[in-house]
Amino acid sequence: MSPRTPPVASRLPHVGTTIFTVMSALAHERGAINLGQGFPDFDCDPALVDQVCAALRAGHNQYPPMAGVPVLREAVAAKIETLYGRRYDAGAEITITAGATQAILTAILAAVHPGDEVIVLEPCYDSYAPNIELAGGRIVRVPLVPRSFRPDFERIAAALGPRTRMIVVNSPHNPGAVVWTRAEMERLAALLAPTDTLLVSDEVYEHMVFDGAPHVSAASIPELAARAFVVSSFGKTYHVTGWKVGTVAAPAALTAEFRKVHQFNVFTVNTPMQHGLARYMADARPYLELPAFYQRKRDLFRAGLARTPLVALPSQGSYFQVVDYSAVSALPEAEFCQWLTREAGVAAIPLAAFYAGGFEQRLARLCFAKRDETLAAALERLQRLQRLQ
């Protein structure tokens, strides 16, 4: 008999090539400026690289503790206490992860059992639903208010039921660039209080909040912190997305279950980078100055967009800008973004990609975490767009 590869019943039969891969490939093929990719095109602080290099030379090159290097966990706990007023025990309640995406998957696998329901608020980051499917859970999709992307608490309340095990919330929001207010977080806490529903609070853009508004972490609301896995990302904060290092803060009982899964899906995370990050965190200025750093880029980008036919929706946080292209084209979102890449030389992501089955609003997401010259070149191309006649 000839060699044969046995068939595999897919755990994710509906997952194919994502729109992000499609648009990045098209941008590369056409030489377009890629504002679809959600990561910086500039380097991190050389001092951070120096700290990692020093850790390498100091011999921090073997396995660290499964939960993360203690000095880094202590630094994370101290930062959360300073910013949000809750003291997590670094030994029992802080875990270092291989990026925020792994953290979210691990939290879901740790807590969600077959048949459990998990609420996601659409539009949402594309890993949430496959994570729930891998755990055997049932996805309950609740739309955010169209175009404003604010939570619809009547719909959330209606979706909560006896099978609801978890809800996933993201603020600052990707793709909508909305920041939840304290009143909204407290209303969520009141909704969840009589239930056994857990919370995954995806806060990877926590330090990208603009116009003087605060980031309201789930850690700062005691009723939410008691039931939450609070997820953050060094990659987003320090412009090193390729390092894939994140954190999870959760009560000890939740962390114990989280680590049972964590130790068997990644076990632990890059040792010298953990030591380098811990030393770099001794100076709070890099993350305290991040709102002003990205607000300047946002304002520069929005000023340029004002000279195009694209209409910029509010951008309160993250490093994304949603635009309404109705004045330019009647094409569906995916087709418009491909047209924009081919004809205008700027790549964007359709908002419909963040909804199951798509939801057409003639909106596209652009990323302004780019060098000023990259943004200027992209804006020059976008300013040549013509309005519909």
C-alpha positions in Angstrom: 0.0 0.0 0.0 1.2 3.5 -0.8 1.8 6.0 2.1 -1.4 7.7 3.2 -2.2 10.6 5.5 -5.2 9.7 7.6 -8.1 12.2 7.5 -8.7 14.6 10.5 -12.0 15.8 11.6 -11.4 19.5 12.0 -11.9 21.1 15.4 -12.4 24.4 13.5 -14.1 23.5 10.3 -15.3 27.0 9.5 -11.8 28.6 9.9 -10.0 29.4 6.7 -7.6 32.1 5.5 -8.4 35.3 7.4 -9.1 38.7 5.9 -6.0 40.0 7.7 -3.8 37.5 5.8 -5.6 38.3 2.5 -5.2 42.0 2.9 -1.5 41.8 4.0 -0.7 39.6 1.0 -2.5 42.0 -1.4 -0.7 45.0 0.1 2.6 43.3 -0.4 1.7 42.3 -4.0 0.6 45.9 -4.8 3.3 47.8 -2.9 0.5 49.4 -0.8 1.0 51.1 2.5 -0.4 48.6 5.0 -2.6 50.3 7.6 -4.5 47.1 8.0 -1.9 45.4 10.2 -2.4 46.2 13.9 1.2 46.7 14.9 3.8 49.4 14.8 6.3 49.9 12.0 8.8 51.6 14.3 11.2 50.2 16.8 10.9 50.0 20.5 13.0 51.9 23.0 16.7 50.8 22.6 16.9 50.7 26.4 14.5 47.8 26.5 16.6 45.9 24.0 19.6 46.6 26.2 17.9 45.2 29.2 17.1 42.0 27.4 20.6 41.7 26.0 21.9 42.2 29.6 19.6 39.4 30.8 21.0 37.1 28.0 24.6 37.8 29.0 23.7 37.3 32.7 22.8 33.7 31.9 19.0 34.0 32.2 18.6 31.4 29.4 17.0 28.4 31.0 13.4 27.6 32.0 11.9 30.2 34.4 9.2 29.2 36.8 6.0 28.1 35.1 4.0 31.1 36.2 6.7 33.6 35.2 9.8 35.2 36.7 9.0 36.4 40.2 10.5 39.8 39.8 8.3 40.5 36.7 5.2 39.2 38.4 6.0 41.6 41.4 6.4 44.5 38.9 3.1 43.7 37.3 1.3 43.5 40.6 2.8 46.8 41.8 1.8 48.5 38.6 -1.8 47.3 38.8 -2.0 48.4 42.4 -0.7 51.9 41.6 -2.9 52.4 38.6 -6.1 50.6 39.5 -6.1 50.3 43.3 -6.2 46.5 43.6 -3.3 44.5 45.0 -2.9 41.1 43.4 -0.7 38.5 45.1 2.2 38.1 42.7 2.8 34.5 43.6 -0.8 33.3 43.4 -2.6 35.8 41.2 -0.3 37.0 38.4 0.8 34.8 35.4 3.1 35.7 32.6 1.8 34.4 29.2 3.0 33.9 25.7 1.0 37.0 24.6 -2.5 38.1 25.3 -4.0 35.7 22.7 -2.6 32.7 24.5 -3.9 34.2 27.8 -7.4 34.5 26.5 -7.4 31.0 25.0 -6.0 29.5 28.3 -8.7 31.3 30.4 -11.4 30.0 28.2 -10.1 26.4 28.2 -9.7 26.6 32.0 -13.2 27.7 32.7 -15.5 26.7 29.8 -16.9 23.2 29.5 -18.8 21.6 26.6 -22.2 23.1 26.4 -21.4 26.3 28.5 -22.3 29.6 26.9 -19.9 32.4 26.4 -21.1 35.9 25.4 -19.0 37.9 23.0 -19.7 41.5 22.0 -19.5 42.1 18.2 -17.5 43.4 16.5 -14.7 41.6 18.3 -11.2 40.3 18.0 -11.1 37.3 15.7 -9.6 34.8 18.3 -12.5 34.8 20.7 -15.0 32.6 18.9 -12.5 29.9 17.8 -11.2 29.8 21.4 -14.8 29.1 22.6 -15.3 26.4 20.0 -12.1 24.7 21.0 -13.4 24.5 24.6 -16.7 23.0 23.4 -18.6 26.1 24.4 -21.5 27.8 22.7 -20.9 31.3 21.3 -23.6 33.8 22.2 -23.1 36.9 20.0 -24.4 40.2 21.3 -24.0 43.2 19.0 -22.5 46.5 20.3 -24.5 49.5 19.3 -23.8 49.9 15.5 -21.3 52.6 14.6 -20.9 53.9 18.2 -19.7 50.4 19.4 -21.0 51.1 22.9 -22.4 48.2 25.0 -26.1 47.5 24.7 -26.9 46.4 28.3 -30.5 45.4 27.5 -29.2 42.9 25.0 -26.4 41.7 27.3 -29.0 41.2 30.1 -31.2 39.2 27.7 -28.3 37.0 26.7 -27.4 36.1 30.3 -28.9 32.7 31.3 -28.3 29.6 33.4 -25.8 28.3 30.9 -23.7 31.5 30.7 -20.2 30.7 32.0 -18.3 33.7 30.7 -18.5 37.0 29.0 -15.5 38.5 27.0 -15.2 42.3 27.2 -12.6 44.4 25.3 -11.8 48.0 26.3 -10.1 50.0 24.7 -11.9 48.3 21.9 -10.5 46.7 18.8 -11.8 47.5 16.1 -14.2 50.2 17.4 -11.6 52.4 19.3 -14.2 52.9 22.1 -13.3 53.1 25.8 -15.8 51.9 28.4 -16.7 54.4 31.0 -16.7 53.7 34.8 -20.6 53.8 34.7 -20.6 51.2 32.0 -18.2 48.9 33.8 -20.2 49.3 37.0 -23.4 48.5 35.1 -21.7 45.3 33.8 -20.8 44.5 37.4 -24.4 44.9 38.5 -25.6 42.6 35.7 -23.1 39.9 36.6 -23.5 40.2 40.4 -26.4 37.7 40.8 -24.8 35.2 38.4 -21.8 32.8 38.4 -20.6 34.3 35.1 -16.9 34.8 34.8 -15.3 37.7 32.9 -12.4 37.9 30.5 -11.4 41.5 30.4 -9.2 42.1 27.3 -7.2 45.3 28.2 -4.3 45.0 25.9 -4.7 48.7 24.8 -5.0 49.9 28.4 -2.3 52.6 28.0 -3.8 54.0 24.8 -6.7 56.1 26.1 -7.0 59.7 24.8 -8.3 63.2 25.7 -7.6 62.8 29.4 -10.1 60.0 29.9 -9.1 57.1 32.3 -8.8 53.5 31.4 -11.3 51.8 33.8 -9.8 48.3 34.4 -11.9 45.5 35.6 -9.3 45.3 38.3 -10.5 48.7 39.6 -14.1 47.4 40.1 -14.1 45.0 43.1 -17.3 43.2 42.0 -15.7 42.5 38.6 -12.2 41.8 39.8 -13.5 39.0 41.9 -14.7 37.1 38.8 -12.3 38.4 36.1 -9.2 37.3 34.2 -7.7 40.6 33.4 -5.4 40.4 30.3 -2.7 42.8 29.2 0.1 42.8 26.7 3.8 44.0 26.9 3.8 43.7 23.1 1.2 46.5 22.7 2.5 48.6 25.5 6.2 48.6 24.5 5.9 48.3 20.7 7.3 44.7 20.7 4.3 42.7 19.4 6.6 40.0 18.0 7.9 39.2 21.5 4.5 37.7 22.4 4.6 38.3 26.2 1.4 39.1 28.1 0.0 38.9 31.6 -3.1 37.6 33.4 -4.3 38.9 36.8 -7.0 36.9 38.4 -8.1 35.8 41.9 -6.1 32.9 43.3 -8.9 30.3 42.7 -9.2 31.3 39.1 -5.4 31.5 38.6 -5.0 28.0 40.0 -7.3 26.6 37.2 -5.7 28.9 34.6 -2.2 27.6 35.4 -3.4 24.0 35.1 -4.0 24.7 31.4 -1.1 27.1 31.0 1.5 24.6 32.2 0.5 22.1 29.5 -0.1 24.4 26.5 3.0 26.6 26.8 4.5 25.8 30.2 6.4 29.0 30.5 7.6 32.1 28.6 10.9 33.4 27.2 13.2 33.9 30.1 15.6 36.7 29.1 12.7 38.8 27.9 10.9 38.5 31.2 14.0 39.6 33.1 14.5 42.5 30.6 10.9 43.6 30.9 11.1 43.5 34.7 14.1 45.8 34.8 12.6 48.1 32.2 9.4 48.4 34.2 11.3 50.1 37.0 10.7 53.3 35.1 7.0 53.9 34.7 7.4 56.8 32.2 7.2 54.6 29.0 3.6 53.5 29.7 2.5 56.7 31.5 3.6 58.7 28.4 2.0 56.3 25.9 -1.5 58.0 25.8 0.1 61.3 24.7 2.4 59.5 22.2 -0.5 57.8 20.4 -2.9 60.7 20.8 -0.5 62.9 18.8 -0.4 60.2 16.1 -4.2 59.9 16.2 -4.7 63.7 15.9 -2.2 63.9 13.0 -4.0 61.1 11.2 -7.5 62.5 11.8 -6.4 65.9 10.6 -5.2 64.4 7.4 -8.4 62.3 7.0 -10.4 65.5 7.3 -9.0 66.4 3.9 -10.3 63.2 2.3 -13.9 62.0 1.5 -13.6 59.4 4.3 -15.4 60.3 7.5 -13.6 59.4 10.7 -15.6 58.0 13.5 -14.5 58.8 17.1 -11.3 57.2 18.3 -11.2 57.2 22.1 -8.5 54.6 22.6 -6.4 51.8 21.0 -4.4 52.7 17.9 -7.2 52.2 15.4 -9.4 54.6 13.4 -12.7 53.5 11.9 -13.7 55.4 8.7 -17.0 55.6 6.9 -16.4 55.4 3.1 -20.0 55.9 1.9 -19.0 59.1 0.1 -16.4 57.2 -2.0 -18.0 53.8 -2.8 -21.1 51.7 -2.6 -19.0 48.5 -2.6 -19.4 46.0 0.2 -16.6 46.4 2.9 -14.3 43.5 1.8 -14.5 44.6 -1.8 -13.9 48.2 -1.0 -10.8 47.4 1.1 -9.4 45.3 -1.8 -10.2 48.1 -4.2 -8.6 50.7 -1.9 -5.4 48.5 -1.7 -5.2 48.1 -5.5 -6.3 51.5 -6.7 -5.3 53.9 -3.9 -2.3 52.0 -2.5 -3.5 51.9 1.1 -4.6 48.7 2.8 -7.4 48.6 5.4 -9.6 46.0 7.1 -13.4 45.7 6.6 -15.4 46.0 9.8 -17.6 43.2 8.6 -14.6 40.8 9.2 -15.1 41.3 13.0 -18.7 40.1 12.9 -19.8 36.5 12.4 -21.3 36.3 8.9 -20.4 39.9 8.2 -22.4 43.1 8.9 -22.2 45.7 6.2 -22.0 49.4 7.4 -19.5 50.8 4.8 -16.9 51.0 7.5 -13.2 50.1 7.4 -10.5 50.0 10.1 -7.1 51.8 9.7 -4.1 51.5 12.1 -2.2 54.7 13.0 0.6 52.9 15.0 3.0 53.9 12.2 5.9 56.3 11.7 4.8 59.8 10.9 6.2 59.5 7.4 4.2 56.3 6.8 1.0 58.1 7.9 1.8 61.2 5.7 2.4 59.0 2.7 -0.9 57.1 3.3 -2.8 60.3 3.8 -1.4 61.8 0.5 -2.8 58.8 -1.3 -6.2 58.9 0.5 -6.5 62.6 -0.3 -6.7 61.7 -4.0 -9.9 59.7 -3.5 -12.9 61.1 -5.3 -16.4 61.5 -4.0 -19.2 59.6 -5.6 -21.0 61.7 -8.2 
